[in-house]
Amino acid sequence: MDAEQKLDRRATRTRQAIRTALLDLIAETDYDRVSIKDLTKRAGIGYATFFRHYQSKDHLMAQILTELIDDLERRLQPGMTTYEEVLTLYKFVHEKRTTCLAALKLARGNPASIRAWKRIDALAHERFMARKDWKIPLDVSINHLVASLWGVIRWWLKDGEHYSPEQIAAFHTALILKQTGDAQIDPYR
């Protein structure tokens, strides 16, 4: 192994230690209360080392959320039914529980949160645009779907863990997706 490979491996380990430290600290307290000093202490690195890898705590969180959403997008395959997509999503949330709980603690005005919401909205638009001849404006429907999804995920991760991903996906499909789809039917025909 050459020196460059050793440096790459060490940098990868350092970035992972920083990410793990951030997620662990957010699990213990609010995101806004976590300082770079707290992060570096938990990760076992020097203060300056953090800034060799990340510009700020928000930059780090934005990168974590970008990778999270990228991973979810890779799992959502073309041709999936709505239920298969929802089930894939809830299995993913279950698997990535720690990161999702950290994301839930971000204020809506946080730069990482804003970027993540834009990506989620775009993903929802892409997935649902091809499915229906929308009677209710798509932006209204998507806002409802995404806000409802976020609410169910928040509740499930905090209070409803006794339900399996399959059960939550079935509930979500019946309570939110089916109802939203039914609302698209023109009642004046």
C-alpha positions, -999 to 999 in steps of 0.1 A, spaced: 0 0 0 14 34 -10 14 66 11 -15 81 -9 -37 51 -2 -29 53 35 -38 90 36 -71 83 17 -80 56 42 -72 78 72 -92 107 57 -121 83 52 -119 71 88 -117 107 101 -147 118 81 -167 88 93 -157 95 129 -169 131 125 -202 120 110 -208 94 137 -199 119 163 -224 145 149 -252 119 147 -245 106 182 -245 141 196 -277 151 179 -293 120 194 -283 133 228 -292 170 224 -305 195 199 -286 201 166 -281 238 174 -264 229 208 -237 208 192 -205 227 188 -175 220 166 -156 216 199 -181 189 210 -178 172 176 -140 171 176 -138 158 212 -163 131 205 -146 121 172 -112 121 189 -97 146 164 -82 181 166 -103 212 160 -84 221 128 -88 186 114 -126 192 113 -121 222 90 -98 202 67 -128 180 59 -158 203 63 -165 240 61 -190 240 89 -214 218 109 -242 228 85 -220 218 55 -214 184 72 -251 179 79 -260 189 43 -235 163 30 -250 136 52 -285 144 41 -275 146 4 -260 112 6 -291 99 25 -314 111 -3 -291 99 -30 -292 64 -14 -330 65 -12 -332 76 -49 -311 46 -59 -335 22 -41 -366 36 -58 -367 17 -91 -387 26 -122 -419 7 -125 -425 3 -88 -461 5 -77 -469 33 -52 -471 8 -24 -437 -7 -33 -422 28 -33 -437 36 1 -426 2 15 -391 9 2 -391 43 18 -402 30 52 -377 1 51 -350 27 43 -361 50 71 -360 20 95 -325 11 84 -313 47 85 -331 55 117 -303 75 134 -297 98 105 -335 103 99 -339 112 136 -311 137 133 -328 152 102 -360 155 122 -342 177 148 -332 203 122 -351 235 121 -369 241 88 -347 272 83 -314 253 87 -295 254 54 -291 216 53 -328 212 60 -338 236 32 -316 218 7 -330 184 18 -366 196 16 -360 209 -19 -346 175 -30 -375 156 -14 -401 179 -30 -383 174 -64 -383 136 -59 -420 136 -50 -428 157 -80 -409 134 -103 -425 102 -88 -460 115 -88 -462 137 -119 -463 106 -142 -490 89 -122 -522 110 -124 -541 136 -143 -541 159 -112 -573 179 -106 -559 196 -75 -527 215 -84 -497 193 -82 -478 216 -59 -507 216 -34 -509 178 -36 -471 173 -33 -470 197 -3 -497 176 14 -480 143 6 -445 154 17 -458 171 49 -479 140 58 -450 117 51 -427 137 73 -453 137 101 -458 99 99 -420 93 99 -416 116 129 -443 98 148 -432 63 138 -395 69 148 -404 85 181 -436 67 192 -447 40 168 -418 17 165 -439 -13 174 -453 -11 139 -432 -28 112 -422 -10 80 -448 -31 61 -476 -20 85 -466 17 83 -464 15 45 -499 0 44 -513 26 68 -496 54 48 -509 41 15 -545 39 28 -546 70 49 -526 94 28 -519 82 -7 -553 67 -14 -571 97 1 -550 121 -19 -557 101 -51 -594 100 -44 -594 137 -40 -582 140 -75 -615 127 -89 -636 155 -103 -667 155 -80 -687 175 -106 -686 150 -135 
